[in-house]
Amino acid sequence: MTTRLFHLLVLFIACCSTAQAGALTCTGKFPNPLTDICWSCLLPLSIGAAQIGNLGGQEDIENPSNPVCSCGVNPTIGLSVGFWEPVRQVEVVRKPFCLVTMGGINLDPGLPAAEAALQTRDGGNASKSFYQAHFYVNPVLYWLDVIADFPCLERGGFDLAYLTEVDPLWADDELSLILHPDAALFANPVAIAACAADCVAASVGFGVRDLFWCAGCQGGLYPMDGHVPVHLGGIPTSVLIAQRLTAKMHRELLAWGAHGTAGLCGPYFEPVMDKRAYKTQLTYPIPNTGKDGGKCCQPFGRTTVLWGAGKEYPVQGEDFAYLLFRKRNCCLGY
């Protein structure tokens, strides 16, 4: 009788422990503009092709060569300026409808949505995972009123723009092909092997624009959903998810290009994302404000080995938020 009670007690404890382990928490923090944002990511500043300000050797992509520009039906003459503007926020979460960037608010309306999953494959250590993600409009410089009367800033307030929980394409590889049927062209060894070159390029600068199906050291950009076939840790997986969601927003024309000569007079449609136009900065769970090699922002596709170490911890540190700095070229004076 005593042995039977002991076995029942052990089974009860095991069941309770499993239930507790499976319960997903919802925690977070709104990024503090003073302590959680690395403002050197705005750099370098440029006029035409010439840089006029840089600290710590921040990377940049090409700018319009002519410092003089004109826009409008009745052309207005201005200066061609360039900078990196913090305008978007992406968060990658385990619990559906958990708004990490809003301080850990649980926005669950009672709709069915897939929770995060981490599965180990049979006969090996490799694993696959699934996460939900959210896309915010966050023009930090504008709503902070840091730079008064600067016409090149995107105007608007903080806003939750996209929830993958209500998108049936996010949890289904086959349905997601509706947005990117071109993925079938790159499902071959040659195209996959080319992503190694993209990883090398992104680790020393920016990724290769022509290799748009690659996500640098994080693997492949396709499918544009929350399923990751090889889970190597929370940081590299969340960076990949952030890159996929941003590319998805471009494909759905919810995110536009704003760089280069085409962006001088305003944003333009860019259904195939130019991954070189974004830098990311981790703001949660541990803001990446330390200068790794003089930089605290990373282009899409850069390896997470150096800057990602120690940024993830159990329970409350397994959700992630990234501030996106987007390259902006503008005709100042238009």
N, C-alpha and C positions, 0 to 999 in steps of 0.2 A: 504493500500500500504506500509505504514511504517512497519507494523507488518510483512508483507511478506518479505520485504528486511532484516529485523532483523533475521528472520528464515533462510533465505538464507545465511546470514553472519555467523550465528552460525554453520550451516551445513558445510560451507567452512572451517571454523577454525577447526572443528572436523576432517574433512577429511585430512587437512594438518597435524594436530597433529598426526593422526594415521599413515600417511605415514612417518613422521619424526621418530616416535617411532619404526616403523618397519625397518627403515634403519639401517643396521648393520655397525659398524665402524671397521676399521682394524688398530689397533695400536700395539705397542710392543717395545721390547728393547733387544738388544744382552746382555747376562749376563756379567757383569764386573767381571773378575777373582779376583780382589782385594776386591770388596765390596759385590758382589752378590753370591759368592760361599762359603759355609761353609767347610773349609778344614779339620776341625776335623773329618769329615765324613770318611776320609781315614783310620781312626783308628778303631779298634786296629791293630797293626802290630804283626806278629807272626812268630816264627821259630818252625816248627813242631807243637806240641800242646801247646807250651809255648808262652804266650804273652810277648812281649818285649817293648811295648809302648801303652799307652792308656791315654786319657784325658777325664774327665767328664763321665766315665763309659760307653763308647760307646759299643753297643751290637755287638756280633759276633756269627757266627755259628761254628760248629766243623771244625777243621783243621786236615790234615793228622798227625797221631801220631808220625811217624818217622821223625826226623829232617833231615835225609840223604835220598837223592833220586837219581835216575839215569834215563836217557832218551837216546833214539837214538839206532840205530842198533849196533854201537860200543859204549856201554854205557858210558855216561859222568856223573861223580859224581857231585852232587850239594847239596845245602841247600834248604829244603822245606820252602818257605816263603808264607805268606798270608797277604792280605790287601784289602781294598775296593777302587776300581778304578772308577773314573768318566769317563764313556765311551759313554753314550747314553743320548739323550734328547727327551722328549715327550711333545708336546704341544696340547692342547685341545681348539678348536676355534669354534666360532659361524658362522663366515663368511667363506664360502668355499674359499680355496686357499689363505687364509690370513696367512702369515708367521710371527707369533708373535716373535719368537726367532731371526729372521732376521731384527728386528726393525719395524715390521708392514708393510712389503712389500706385496702388493696385486699381487699375481702371476696368476690371473685369465686368462686362455687361451681361455675363451669363451665356455668351455665345461659345460654341464648341471650337477649340483651337488646340493644336498639337503642342505638347510640352517639349522641352529640350530632351534629347536622347543621346546617350553615349553607349555604344555597343562594341564589345570586343569580338573580333572575328575568330572563328574556330582555327586552332592550330597556329596561332601567331599573336604577336603583341599589337599589331595594327588595329585600329579601331575607327569607327565612323561616328558621326555626330549630326545633330540637327538643332538649330537655334531659330528663335524668332528675332526680328529686328524692327527698329523704328527709325524714321527719317524726320528730322526737324529742320525747319527754317530758323536760322539763328544768326542774323546779321549783328554781331556783337558790337562792332564799332558804331553802328547807327543808333541802336537803342541805348548805348552808354553815352552817346553824344560826346565821344572822345575828340572827334575832329569836327568842328562846327563848319557848316556851309561848304562841305566838300562834295561836289556833285557826282563824283565817281563812286560813292558808296551805294550799295544796295539798300533801299529804304524798306522798312517794315519792322514788325515786332516778332517776338519769339512765338513759334507756332509748331504744333505737332502736325506734320504734313502727311505721313504715311504709316500705316500699321500693317505688317505682313500677316497678322492673325486673321484679317478679313479678306485676304487675297488667296483664293484657292490655288493659284499657280505656285505659291511659295513652298508648299508642302508636297508638290508632285513634280517629279522630274519630267514626266511625259507631257503634262499640261504646260509646263514652262517653255516647251519648245515652240509654243504659239508665238512667244516674243522673240525667240532667237532660233529660227529654223536653220540658220547658217552654222549652228553647232555641229551638224552632221558632217560638214566639210573638214572639221578639225579633229574628228575622233579617229586619228590615225597616229602611228608611232612618230612619224616625221614632224607633224605639227606639235605633238606633245614634247618631243625632244627639243624643239626650238624654244620652249619656255625656260630652258636652262640658261640660254643666252640672255633672256629677259631678266632672269634673277641676277645674273652678274652685272648687267647694266644698271638695274635698280639699286644694287648694293653700293655702287660707286657714284651714282647720280640719279638719273630718271630711267624708267623702263623704256622699251622700244615701242614707239607709237604704232608701227606697222604690225606688231604682234599683239593685236587688240584682243585676241582670245586667251592671252596669258595673263596671270596675276602675279608675275614675278616669282619670288621664292615661296609664295603661298600656293602655287600650283596653277590650275586652270580657272578661268573666269566663268566658264560654262559648267553646269547649268546655273542660270541666275535664280537660284533658290536657296533654301536653308540647309540642304543636305551636303555634308562634307564627307567625301569617301575615306579620307585619311585624317584622323584627328591627332595632331601632334602637340596639343595643349591649348588652353583657353586663349592666349594672346595671339598666336598665329592663326587660329581658326576664326577668331573675332575680326581680325584684320581682313581676312579673306571675305567674310560675310559683309563687312562694311564696304569693301570694294565691289562686291557683287550687287549689293543693294543700290549703290550709287550708279553703277552701270545700268541697272534696271530702271532707275529713275530717268536716265538719259534715253533709254530705249522707249519709254512710255511718254517722252517729251515733257516730263515733269521737272527735269533738270536741263539747263541749257549751257552752252559754251559762252565764255566771256573773255577769252584771251586771243592774242594774235591781232593781225590787222582787221580781221572780220569782227572783232569785239570792240573796236574803238568807238563805234557809235551806238553800242548797246548789245545786250545778249542776243544769241542766235541759236537756232535749232542745231543740236548735235546728237543725233540718235545713236551714233557709235562714240562712246566716251573716249576722250583723250586722257588716258590715265596720268600723263605727265602734268596735267593741269591741277592736280590735287596733292596736298601734303596733309598728313594726319597727325594729330596729337592726342594721346591718351589722356582723358580727364577723369576717368573712374575705372577701377577702384583706387588706384594710386596715380595721381597726375604725373605725367612724364615731363617734368619741368627741369630736370637735370640736363646739363649740356653734354650729351654723348658725342665727343668729337667736335664740340662747339655748336651742336644742333640738338633741338628737342622735338623737331617735327620730322616725319619720315615720309618720303614719296610712296605712293602705292607700289607694292611689290617688294619693298626692301626687306631684307632678312630681319627677324625679330630677336636673333640670338643675343645681340649686344644690349639693346635698349629694353627688351621685354623681360629680362631676368628679374625675378622678385616682384613682378607687378600683379601676380595672381595669388590668392590665398583662399582657403576653404570657406564655404558657406556664403559669407557676405562679400567675398571678392572673386566671384565666378561669373559676374555680369560685367559688361564693358561698355564704355562710352567714349566716342572719338569726336573731337572737333575737327572739321574739315576746313582747311585754308585753300581757297580756290584762286588760281591765277587770274588777275584782272588787268586788262589793258583798256585804257580809257582816253578819249580825246578831251582833255581838261580845257574847259572854255566853251564846250558845246552845251 
